[in-house]
Amino acid sequence: MLYRPHGSQGRAATRTGLLQLLFAETMPVVANRIAHCVAQSAAAEPWSDLLQTVCGAIGTGAEQARTALFVLEQLPDYAPKLMASNASNLLPVYSGALASAELNFRISGLKATAAVLMALPSDKERAPFMPLVQPALAALAAALQSGHEVEAQEVMTSLVSVAQHAVDFFRADLPQVVDAMLQVANEDSLEFETKERALELLVTLCQQSPARVRRCPNVLSIVTVCFAFMCRLEDQDDGEWVGGEYSSDEYCDDEEEYMAGDEALEHTIEALGKGLLPTVLALIPAHVQDPDWRRRRAAHSAIAAAASAATKALKPQLGECSRALVAGLSDAHPRVRFSATTAVATLCEVYSGEFQKASHAQVLPALGAIVGDGSQCQRTRGHAAACVINFCNPEVDDASEFVEPHLDTLLGALCNCFAPGSPSSVQEEALGAVTCVAQVTETDFTRFYSVFMPGILGILGTAPQARLRGKALQCVGIIGGAVGLEVFKDDAVQILQTLMPAMTVAPGAALPEGYFEYLAPACAQIAKALKEHFVTFLPTVLPPLLHTLGVEVQSRTLVFLIRFGWLLALTFLSLCLLFKKAVNDYVIVCFNFFRVNCRWQPIQNCRKFLSQCIACDGNQVLVPFSFSLKYQVSNKEKRTHISIQSMKLTFFFESSLWCSRWNAA
């Protein structure tokens, strides 16, 4: 602090001057900045007469009172011990402020009260403040009745902060608080921000004190409020939404009230448990059949929220929910189809395998109908194709059992997405869907190879979007691994010949866009299919990988290594095991990298074991690594390194991206 070198008298004079400036200032913005300086000074060393001076200023005038309460609001952040030790003495100040006839003064008092409550370390010390709940609710009511919604929002924001850190403050008056917030959230004449604050406080109370909220008489009304939020949407032309582009990175149903209701319902069910589920399920049938598309959409969102928040409790009603969603997939309104698709994807995740096996006969044809219909808007088509990825998840056990019966219909629909003029966003999702189907069906995909490969190769050669080309390349690699060498060989060699210019990287040059996200993994997949026929491409593929292992790690590469370091290592090791005769010279580089950058014990045994694997001739070997990685980044002499803290040997390595068995050439 600036006053420290001046001695005790100088510091006292500086503090006196700060307080004089503070209460003489007429511009609130400037006064607030001085108040922060006062609070910071109080945190630096004891200031015995500060609170007495500040509290004394409350009765000297309206502006001074506002400034004094602002200081009391800031002090708990800077000097929490000071405020905690004096909280009981300050209670009359807070009570008086909340009882004032001046609305702004009451709101300032509530903010100061909320700040000190969060500074108190225990519920016992907060107990004397509990009688202030009713004055706080009265201040909220006064703000709303006088049309001061901004002030009302400030009141509820302060109450949310208290609920997050000191929910016991509301214990005695919790039913009244819940009823007040339900009334605010249900009032159509209020602004969205005001209603959202009330809903936020309700959800926060549910999360922080679920047992007490369950005992509130009107607790089930929270569900009705959430549904009402999801159904509110001003009448508007849907043409803008229907004509918008689909993006997997953005949620298309982004209306504020709908999103607020959707999230609040899920959080409330998650907090209060299965007791809310009957109320939710009772509302769904009427909403599903309602002529208003907004209510039908809300029903699908409620199913998804219930599945995510009360997975076990909803399970007995899974069949009924599935039927409602299948009906939604063929709804006349595109936004209802979109919401039904979202809910189906959610059920695929939370009831992985079980939902697919029980509902594939209805769901996959319905999704295929959306994907294959070129007249559908691209948002619904792209979303449906993305949902196929969730449904045909290769990690689900026995996924082929529920995918293969629908291969002709499903792949025919996906094939339509590669027709000329199809939006790139839809093609991206369709490529992902085809990739998953190929992984699940493996050799059964062979009869569709000639149908899909020309279109995918066309995208790979002509698409201007780098991401779309990368998705196509990824799809090609997976399909090649599924159908095998005999079918894939000619196309694979052609693809690699086209790809090699992009894979050729001069030492020290920047890697091309999508190198480790698409190019290197695709090469590994193609290598797995081609086996010894891939050897001629090694001089182009391996140097950039090895260069990345050996050079000083720069910021961009660092991000890759943290996220995809295992991919880099396994790409190299898989190639080593596949092509021992071609890459023996590179093995030393890899070992040196691990010796310098990895804490790997016993390193000598690992090197010996790898050497034996690579030296074996004609036998199948298992890749002997199970990685347990922790990364530590340190900066010394402007040099950044990756340190792998622990890496242990096991008997096998398996991954969905890598075959566990390799044929040594």
N, C-alpha and C positions, 0 to 999 in steps of 0.2 A: 504494500500500500504506500501511497505517496507521503502519508503523514508520519511514517515510522521513524525516519531519521531525525525528526524534529524534537524528540524527547517527549515526556509525558505532558508537559504544558502545551507543546505544539500540537500534539495529537488531540488534546481536549479542545483546543481552539478550533482545530479543523472540524471536529465533530459538531461543535456548537454552530459553526458557520454552515455546515451541511443542513442542519435542522432549520436554521433561519431561512436558507434558500428554499428548502422544501416547502415550508408552509407559507412562504411569500409568493411562490410561483403560481401564476394564474392559468398557465397552459397545461392541461392534463398530461400531454405527451412528455413535456419536459419534466414535470413533477414526478411522473412515473420513473423516469430515468434516474432522477436524484434519489428516489425511494430505493431503487436497486443498489445505489452506492451506499446508502445508509445501512441496508440489510447486509451487504458484503462487509462493511466496516464492523458491524456487530458480530459477524462470524470470525473476524480476525483476532479479537481479544475482547475481554469483558467491557460492557458498556452499562454501568449500573443504573443510570437514570433514563435510559432510552425509552423503556416501556411506559414509565410514568409520564414522560414528556409527550409521547405519541398519544396516549390515552387522554391526556389533558387537552390536547388539541381538538378532540372530537366535539366538545361543546362550544368551540369558539366561532364556528361558522360552517356553512354547508360545504364549501370547497375544501376547507381544512379537514372536515370530518371525512370526506371522501378520500383525501390523501392519506389520512391517518389509517383508515381501514385498508387502503392499498398496501401500506407498509406492513400492517399486521398480516396481510395475505402473503407477502413475500418472505417475511422473516422465518417461517417454518422451513422453507427450502434452504436458506443460508445458515440459520442458527437454530436447528431443531431442538437442541438441548435447552437453550434459553427459553424457547416457547413451551416446551414440555414442563419445565420446572415452574413456570408461571401460569400455566393453563387455568388452574382453579381461580387465580386472582383475576384473570381476564374474562371469565365466564359472564359476569354482569355486563361487560362491554358488548360481548356478542349478543346477549339477550336483549339489551337495549337497542342495538342496531336492528335486530329482526322485528322488534316491536314498534319501530318508527312508522310514522304516517307517510314518510317520503319513500316512494318505491325504490328509487335508485340507491338510497341509503340501505334499505333492507337487502337488496341484492348484493351490495358491497359487503354487508355484514355476513351474508350467507357464504360468500366466497372465502372470507377470512376464517369463518368457522370451519368450512371444509378443509382448508389448508392446515389448521391446527389439529384437527382430528386425525389427519394422516401423519402428523408428527408425533402423536402420542403412541407410546410403544405397546399398550395393552388395552383390552376392552374395559378393564377395571378403571383405568384412568379416563376412558371416554364416557363412562356411565353417567357422570354428572351432566354431560351435554345432551343426553337423550331427550329431555323435555323440549329441545329446540326443533325436533322434527315437525311438530304441528305448526310452529311459526314459519318454518320453511315452506310447508305446503300452502300456508296462507299467503305467503309472498308470491308463490307460483300462481295461485288463483287470482290474486290482485293484478298480476301482470297480464294474465290472459283476459280478464274481464275488461281491462282498460285498453286492450288491443296492442300491448307492448310485447309482441311475440319474440323479438330479439332478446329482451330481458328474460322472458320465460325460458328461452333456450339456454341462456346462461345459468339460470337456476338449476335446470335439469342436468346440465353438464357438470355442475358442481356436485350434485347428488350422485351422478354416475361415478365420479372420482371417489366419493366417500364409500359407495357400495363396493367398489373394487378393492379398497384398502381397509375399510373399517365397517363391514356390513352389519356388525352387531349394533351399530348406532341406530338402526331402524327396527330393532327387535320388538319393542313395545308397540310400535305403530305400523307394523308391516302390512296388515290387511288394508289400512287406510291408504298407505302409499301405493299398494298395488291397485286399489280401486281408482285412485286419482290418476294414475298413469294409464289405466285402461280407458278412462273417460277422455283423456287428452288424445290418446292414440286413435280413438274411434270418432273424433270430431272432424267431420268432413270440411268444415269451414276454415280449419286451421291450415297453415302452410305445411308442406311436407317436412321441412326441417324440424318444425316443432313436434309433429307426430313421431318422427323418427327418433328424437331424443327420448320421448316417453317410452317408445318400444325398446330402445337401447337400455334404459334403466330397468324395465321389466326383465329383459333377458339377463342383465347383469345380476339382479337379485336372484333369479333362478339359478344362475351358475354359482354364486357365492354362498347362498343359503337355501339349498333345495329343500331340505326337510321342513323348514319353516314356511316356505312358499307353498308347499303341497297342502299345508293346513289352512291356507287362506280360502275363504268361502268361494271367491270368484276366480280361482286359479285357472279353471278350464276355459275361461273366456279369452285367455291369451291365444289359444289356438284360433278362435274366431277372428281375433284381431289380425293375426298373421295371414289368414286366408283373405281377409278384407284388403290388406296391403297388396297381396299378389293379384287381386282382381281389379285394382284401381289402375286405370289407364285412360287418359283423355281420348275422346274420339279423334281419330286421325286416319289419314290415308295410309294403308299398308304398303302402298307402292314403293316407298323408299326402302322399307325393310325387305320386301320381296326382291327388289332389284339390287340389293347390296351384295358385296362379295363375301364369300365364306372364308373364315380364317380359323384354323385350329388354335391359334394363340389368343383369340379374343372370344368372349362370350357374347353371342348375338342378342340374347334377350337381356338387355342391359338397362331397362327402365329402373329408375332409382327405387320407386316404391315396390315394384315386383321383386327386385333383388333384396331389398330390406326385409320384406315379408318372408321370402324363401330362406334366407340365412337365419332369421330370427326363429322360424319354426324348427329348423334342424337343431339349432343350439338349445332351444327350449326342451325339445324331446330328449336330447342328449343329457340335459341337466336333470330333468324331473323324472325321466325313466318311462317305463312301459305304462304307467298310470294314465298318461296322456293319449296313448295309442287308440283306445276305443273312441275317443272324441274325434281324433283325426280320421279314423276309418269311417265313422258315421257321416262325416261331411263329404267324403269322396264320391259316393254313388250319385248324389244329387248334382254335384258339380260336373261329373263326367257327362251327364245327360242334359246339362243346361244349354239353352240356345246361344248363350253368350260365350264366345270362344275364349274370353279371358278366364272364365270360371272353369272351363274344361282344361285349359293350360294349368291353372292353379292345382287341379286335382293331380295331374301328373307330377308336378313339382313336389306336392305333398307326399306322394308315394316314394319318390327318390329321397326326400328328407327323412322319412320314417325308416327307410331301408338303411340309410347311412347311420342314423342315430340310435335306432332300436332294432338292430339286425336280427337278434335272436327272437325277440318278441313278435316281429312281423312275419316270421317264417311260416307259421300256420296259415296265414292269409296270402302267401306268395302266389298261389294259383289264381285267386281272385284279382290280385293286383296285375298279374301278367295279362289276364283277359282285358282289363281296362286299358293297358298300354298298347296291346295289339290293336284294339279299336282305335286308339289315338293315332297309330301309325298310318291309318287310312282316313283320318279326319279330313274334312273339306278345307279346313284352314291351315295354311302352311306353318303358322307359328305353333299351332297345337301339335302338328306332326313333329316339329322341331323339339318341343318339350317332351313328347312321348319318347323320342329317340334318345334324348338325354337321360331320361329315367331308365330306359332299357340298358344303356351303357352302365349306369350306376348299379343296377341289379346284377349285371354280368361281373362286376368287380366284387361286390359284397357277398354274393352267393355264387362265387366262381365255380363253374362246373355243374353245380346242382341246378341253377336256373337254366343254363343252356340245355342240359339233358331233358329237362321237363318241358321246355317251351320252344325248342328249335323248330318243331313242325309248324308253328304259327308265326314265330318271330322272323326267321330267316327269309321266308317268302315275302313277308311284309316289307322287310328292309330291302330285299332285292327289287321289289316293285318301285320303291322310291328311287333307288340308285339307277335303275335302268330306264327310268322315264325322263327323257330329255326335256319334257315340258315343265318339269318341276323346277322351282327356283334353285339356284346353285347352293344356297345356304342349307336347304333341306337335303339335297343330294349329297353335298360334301359331308354333312353331319351324319347321314345314314351310312355312308362309306366308312367314316371313322368309327361308327358303332359296330360295323362288321369286324373291324380290327379287335374290338373288345370281346365280341361274341366268339370269334374264331381264334382265341388266344392260344398260341402253341404251348404255353406252359400248363394248360389245363390237361389233366390226365384223360386219356382216351378221347381227345377232342375230335379225332377222325370219325368217331361213331355218330356224332350229331352234325358233322359238316358234310361228309361224303354223300348222304342221301339228297343233298340239295346242290351238289356241285354244278350240274348243268344249268339250273336256273340262276344260281348265285353268280357263277362265272360269266354267264351270258349277260347278266345285268352289268357286271363290272366291265365287261368288254365294251359296252356302249359308252363308257366314260372316256375311252380313248379315241372316239370318233373325232374327225376334224371339227374344230370350233368349240370343243369342250373346254370349260374354264380350267385353268391350271390348278386352282385350289381344289377342285373336285378330282382332277387327275392325281394330285398328290395323295389324297386319301385313298383313292382307288388303288394306286400302286401299293400302299401299305396293306390294304385289304388282300390284294392278290398275293403279296409276300406271305402274309399269315396263312392263307389258304394253302399255298404251296408247301409251307413248313409242316402244316398239319397233315396233308394228304400224301406228301412225298411222291413216290413213284406213280400214284394214281393221277397225279397232275400231268403226267407225260402226254396223255391224249389231248390236252388243252394247250400244249407247248406251242404248236404251230399257229394257234389262234392268237395268243398273247404276245409272243416274242417279237413279231414284226412291229406291232404298235409301240411296244416298250422301246425297241431299238430306234424307232422313229423319234420318240421323245428324247432319247439319249443323244441323238444326233442333231436335232433341230430346235429343241426348247430353249428359249432365251434365258429362262430363270435357272440360276445355278442350283437352287434348292430342288427344283423339279428334276433336273438332270441327276442330282445326287440320289434322290429317291428312286429314280429309274435304275440307276446303277446298283443300288442296294437290292432292288427287286430282282435284277438280272442275276446277281450273285446267289441269292437264296434259291431262285428257280433252278439255276444250274446245279446247285448242290442237291436239290430234290430229285431232279430227273436223271442225273448221272452223266458220266463221261460220254457214253455213246451218243446220246441225244444232243448234248450241250457242246461238244468239242468244237465243231466248226464255228458256231456263233461266238464261243468264248475266245477263240484265237482272234477272230475279227474284232471283237470288242476290245481286247487287250491291245491290239495293234493301233486301234483308234485312240486308246486311252494313254498309251505310253508317252506321247508328247506332253500331256498334262502331268504325268508322273515324273518326268525328267526335271530335276531341280539342281541347279548349279550349286556348288558348295557355298554356304553362307547366304544364299538367296532366300527370300521369303517363300514359304510354302503356299501353294495355290489355295483358294477358298474351298473349304469342305474336304481338305486333304485327309484329315484323320477322322472326320465324321462320316465320309462316304467312300473316298477313293481307297484308302488303305484297307478298311474292312472288306470292301467288295473284292479287292485283289486277293485277300486271304480266302474268301469264299470260293472265288474262281480257282484259286490254287488247290483248294481241297478237292474240287471236281476234276481238275486237269491232271493232278499228281505230277508225274515226271515230265509231262508236256509243258509244264509251267517254267521249267528250268531256264529256257532261253530268255525269259523276261526278268529273271532275278537281278541281272546287273542294273536294270532300271529301277526296280521296285525297292531293293534293299538299301542302296546308299542314302536316300533321304531319311529312312528310319534310323540307320546307324549314325547318320550325321546329327540327328536330333538327340540321340543318346549321348554323343560325345561332346557336343559344343556346350558353351556356357548357356545356361537357361535364361532366356529373355522373358519379359512379362507375358507376351502372347503365348509363347510355348509353355510357360509355367502354368497358365490356365489349363492348357490341354493335359499336361502331365498330371495335374491334380485330379482332373475329372476322368481322363481316359488313359492314365499311365499303364493300367493293366492291359488295355487293348494294344498299346504299342509293344509291350513286352511279349504278349502272347502271339502277336503277329510275327514277331521275329523268331520266337522259339518254335512256333508251328512250322515256319519255313525251314528252320534248321533241321527239325526232325523229319520233314518231308524230303529234303534235298541235301542230305549230308555231303554228297560228293561235290556239290556246287558251292557250298557255303562254309566249308571247313575254315577258310581264311577269316571269316567273319566272327567265328565263335570266340576268338580271343578278345575281340572288341567288346562283345557282349559281357564276357566274364570281367573284363577290366571295368566296365561300367558298374557292374554289380559290386565289385570289390571296393571301388572308390566311393560310390554313392549309397550303398546299402549296408546296414548292419545285419548281416545274414550269417548265422552260425548254425552248423559248422560250414563255412564257405568251401573248404577243401573237399568235404564229402559231396557237396552239391556239384562241384565242378567235376569230380570223378564220376558221379552218377550220370551227369549229362553226357560226358565223353563216352561212356559206355552205351548210352542210348543212341548217340549219333553214330557210333562205330558199329552197331549191330547191322546185320545184313539180311534183308528179306523177312524180318520178323515184325509182327505188330507190337508196338510199344504204347504204353500209357504215358501221357504227359504228367510228370510227377509233381505237380505244384498246386497247393491250395494257399492262396494269398490272403494274409491278414495284414492290411496296410494302414499305417498312420503316417501322415505327411507332416514334416516340420520344415518351415521355411525360415532361413536366417540370412541376414544381410551383413556381410563382412567384406570390407574393401570393395564395395559396389559389386560384389559377386553373389549370385543367388543360387542356392543348391536345394535339391530335394533329398531328404533323408527318410528312408523307409525304415521305420522303427522295428517292426517285427515281421518276419516272413518264415513260415514253417513248412517243412516237408510233410506231405502225406502220400498216400499210395495212388491217388488218382486226381484228375481235375476234370470237371464237367461244366459246361456252360451252354446256354441256348445258342450262342454265337460261334462256338468252337466244337468241332467233333472231338470226342475223347480218345479216339483211337486213330493212329496215323500209320500209314504204310511207309516204312523206310525204303527209300529208293535204292 
